[in-house]
Amino acid sequence: MLIWCSRNLFLLLLLLMRTVLLLNIFYDVFFQDGSVVQSRWELIRTALEGECKSSLDIRDAILSYNTVHAKRWDFTALNYLCTEGMENEEVQHLFNVTLPKMMKLVLNTPKICTQPIPLLKTRMNQSLTVSQEQIACLLANAFFCTFPRRNSRKSEYANYPEINFYRLFEGSSSRKIEKLKTLLCYFRRVTESMPTGLVTFTRQSLSGFPKWESSKKQLTRLHITCKGTIEDEGYGMLQVDFANRLVGGGVTGMGLVQEEIRFIINPELMVSRLFTEALDHNECLIITGTEQYSKYSGYAESFRWKANHKDEIPRDGWQRRCTEIVAVDALKYRNFMEQFQPEKMIRELNKAYCGFMRPAVNPENLSAVATGNWGCGAFGGDTRLKALLQFMAASEAGRDVAYFTFGDEELMRDVNAMYRFLKDKCVTVGTLYFYLKQYSNVVSKHLQRPNISLYGYIYDKVNTNMDPEPSPSDSNLTTAPSPCPADCH
């Protein structure tokens, strides 16, 4: 059953009228004079109808229809995994059972995916629902690097993430080895027993945002903890993916932080890279229904695949797992003080608000947001500022917050104390933004970290009853938000 569909007939018709279709994998191979050498599909079929008994066979198969990359692509990591990185029994099962079934999935692509795949392009409010079998088929294609014109930043898909797995196969980093173990766990699972559910990908683009300084909204409820993770403790909540604007970030490369980890333990997320154009400042990607297939430990260099994971999350009426993930991309800062500039804070508020807001849903029916240190770490975000910005966006959207500090007890205490203080003083979202803006003015001349901390400044100003007076001309929204498809909450 083919299920390339939007959530209702209107959106499906809109999709058919407005969507540029993704070119499928069946390109021909040409000489420079334009004459056809051989059907690309015939090359793929010939390569994958044979046997793969070693990593060298996988390499030869992939390069047979990617000849232009033969001198550049490196399969060191894949070779190490197959010769030294797994137990002999696992290697035998991979080559005798799992890989042949993966190859069969690729060969059955015309039967499983009978239509070109719609692109979720920028500035579109649009949904795409696919079966888990179709996703498994597409990811098997990604493993064998069959997608054409997706291996270069100079192609027509330069504004889309990479989808082929060739970067996962190169180098000798332990990160690549552990990623491959995690993804092969997924392929073993789905080739042994194909899941029968659906997954929905929704691109949401908002045209209107709050006037933050004039907001009268009170802060919603907060639960904050230094224990647990978003994926383990966030059941029933909107779970935040600390995303890259190219969703998945470095999942097919060296990246192995929050987003990349979520994408490899829930590999069905990875198929979004095939059809999701880079996110703009007013956009997010909402994914409903993916399963978790692996358990893990560690983070970045310490990440290790641990074991198979059986997802027990119930399914909704669409047969989607009731796991809702939203990809929102934070800004990357050149220096610490840049993030306190008003325009940068507004951008982050609007981005988080876009991820949390559902224009077509009554806020009373919205779940809490499960989030944490969004845009910190490599992106240079200040954890204490980012916490406040996310509280403000969630409050404006009408959602409570479950905040995970990932083992940072001091941050948990500081943020919780600030939240309780703001609640006790009945500080609104607008008033809090005013204080953030004033802090920006105070520290704007600093190139490094200022002498006065953000929280220290807020404590001082609130206690001295500094009363901001927003402009009477401010309205709550610049324009009405665009309608978007309803989804699972």
C-alpha positions, -999 to +999 in steps of 0.1 A: +000+000+000+015+033-011+010+061+014+026+092+001-001+114+015-010+146+033-034+147+062-065+156+043-077+159+007-070+196+004-034+193+015-030+163-008-042+183-038-021+212-027+009+189-025+003+176-060-001+211-074+028+228-057+054+202-049+084+197-071+089+159-071+122+144-061+139+127-090+140+090-084+170+067-083+166+054-119+188+079-137+207+068-168+245+071-170+257+092-199+288+098-220+299+135-223+283+137-257+249+129-241+245+093-254+234+067-229+260+043-216+237+022-194+206+025-173+216+034-138+190+011-125+204-018-145+238-011-130+223-011-095+203-042-102+234-061-116+255-051-086+230-060-059+218-092-075+252-106-068+266-118-035+283-096-009+305-117+013+329-090+026+332-053+030+352-052-002+322-067-021+300-039-007+326-013-018+328-028-053+290-029-056+286+007-046+313+020-068+300+001-098+272+027-102+291+056-086+322+054-107+328+091-106+336+088-069+357+057-071+390+075-063+375+096-036+353+074-015+369+056+013+355+024+030+380+021+059+355+023+087+332-003+071+361-026+065+373-023+101+338-030+114+335-061+093+370-075+101+376-063+137+347-044+150+322-072+154+321-108+168+325-134+141+289-147+146+276-111+140+297-108+109+284-141+095+248-130+102+254-096+086+267-111+053+245-143+052+212-128+064+209-091+069+227-077+038+210-100+013+176-089+027+188-052+025+198-058-011+164-073-018+148-042-003+167-020-028+158-043-057+121-041-047+122-003-046+099+000-077+073-022-060+076-006-025+079+031-036+058+033-067+058+071-069+084+099-068+088+113-033+074+149-027+099+174-014+092+193+018+104+226+004+110+259+022+080+282+030+055+253+027+032+240+054+030+205+042+029+169+055+042+136+041+032+103+056+051+071+047+051+035+058+078+021+079+085-004+051+090+024+026+114+041+050+133+008+054+135+006+017+147+041+013+173+038+040+186+005+024+191+026-007+210+052+014+232+025+027+241+013-008+244+049-020+220+046-048+205+081-047+220+102-076+230+138-075+231+138-037+269+135-032+279+170-040+272+205-027+272+216-064+241+196-074+205+208-075+201+194-040+227+216-025+202+230+000+193+195+012+212+172+036+233+143+024+214+110+024+238+085+010+259+067+037+293+070+020+307+093+047+298+068+073+321+043+056+352+064+056+380+070+081+389+051+113+370+071+140+353+050+167+323+073+161+318+058+127+321+023+140+295+028+167+271+046+143+273+017+119+267-008+147+236+012+157+223+014+121+230-023+114+209-031+145+180-013+128+185-031+095+187-064+113+154-057+131+134-045+101+146-073+078+137-099+104+103-085+111+091-055+090+072-030+111+038-021+097+031+014+110+033+049+095+055+080+101+044+116+094+068+144+085+054+179+088+072+211+077+057+240+096+064+276+084+049+305+104+043+339+089+036+357+122+053+358+156+045+374+190+056+409+199+077+396+227+082+428+247+044+434+249+034+398+258+013+395+289+016+357+292+026+342+325+053+315+325+038+280+323+047+251+346+082+237+347+097+204+358+135+204+357+159+175+364+195+166+359+186+130+355+173+111+325+170+119+288+144+134+266+139+101+247+136+080+279+115+104+301+097+124+274+069+100+267+037+119+258+056+151+253+068+171+223+105+160+223+129+186+210+157+177+185+185+202+189+188+204+152+209+216+124+192+236+097+201+206+075+181+181+096+202+153+110+233+175+111+264+153+109+246+120+113+262+106+081+296+122+091+315+127+123+287+144+143+275+125+174+258+148+198+221+151+207+206+153+172+228+127+156+223+103+185+185+106+182+187+100+145+207+068+148+187+053+176+155+063+158+169+057+122+135+064+106+143+101+113+172+098+088+149+095+058+138+131+064+172+141+050+161+128+016+132+153+011+135+181+037+151+213+024+172+234+048+151+250+075+146+288+074+144+310+105+106+307+107+104+269+101+106+236+119+101+199+111+077+178+132+081+140+130+054+117+144+057+079+147+094+069+146+105+039+167+136+036+188+156+005+179+188+008+199+201+014+234+233+034+239+257+049+264+279+080+263+280+110+241+303+122+213+336+103+216+323+081+245+292+070+225+287+033+224+260+011+209+247-011+237+219-034+226+187-038+207+158-018+221+121-029+218+099+002+215+067-003+236+053+032+229+016+027+218+004+036+183-023+062+175-052+058+151-029+063+121-007+034+134+021+058+143+041+054+175+030+082+198+064+098+197+064+134+185+098+150+178+103+186+166+136+196+149+144+233+157+178+247+147+196+272+170+220+298+158+258+292+160+277+321+175+311+334+166+316+347+201+298+344+235+284+379+236+268+378+202+238+357+215+227+386+237+220+409+208+183+416+207+179+404+171+196+371+180+174+366+210+143+374+189+154+349+163+158+321+189+125+330+205+107+328+172+124+296+162+114+279+195+079+293+192+076+279+157+086+245+171+062+246+200+032+264+185+003+246+168-020+272+152-048+248+146-048+232+181-063+245+213-034+252+237-053+233+264-048+202+243-010+206+238+014+184+256+044+196+275+078+203+258+107+179+267+138+199+260+172+209+274+204+227+265+193+236+230+220+252+209+247+250+236+279+230+233+294+234+198+270+261+189+282+283+217+248+290+234+246+300+270+227+274+289+210+299+313+199+322+285+187+294+263+166+280+292+148+313+296+142+317+259+126+283+257+104+289+288+092+321+271+085+305+238+067+276+255+046+299+276+036+320+246+026+287+228+007+275+259+029+245+267+044+234+300+081+224+300+101+194+312+137+205+312+167+181+312+201+194+321+218+161+313+237+156+345+245+193+353+232+197+389+244+233+392+225+244+361+194+226+374+196+245+407+203+278+390+175+276+364+150+262+389+157+290+414+153+316+386+121+301+374+106+300+410+117+336+415+101+348+383+069+329+391+067+343+426+072+379+412+045+372+385+070+383+358+054+380+324+070+369+292+071+405+280+087+418+312+113+391+311+122+400+275+125+436+285+151+426+312+170+405+286+171+434+262+183+457+290+210+433+299+221+432+263+224+470+264+245+468+296+269+442+283+270+451+246+305+466+249+320+434+263+338+412+239+342+384+264+320+373+293+307+403+313+314+409+350+277+407+359+258+375+351+225+374+333+207+359+363+223+383+387+211+412+366+176+398+364+174+392+402+186+428+408+162+445+384+131+425+395+139+432+432+142+469+425+108+468+408+120+481+375+087+484+355+090+482+318+064+500+297+058+484+264+047+506+235+009+508+234+010+503+197+023+467+202-001+440+192+002+404+202+010+391+167+025+407+136+001+387+114-020+357+118-001+324+117-005+303+086-027+272+091-009+239+092-020+203+093-032+189+126-009+163+141-005+139+171-002+156+205 
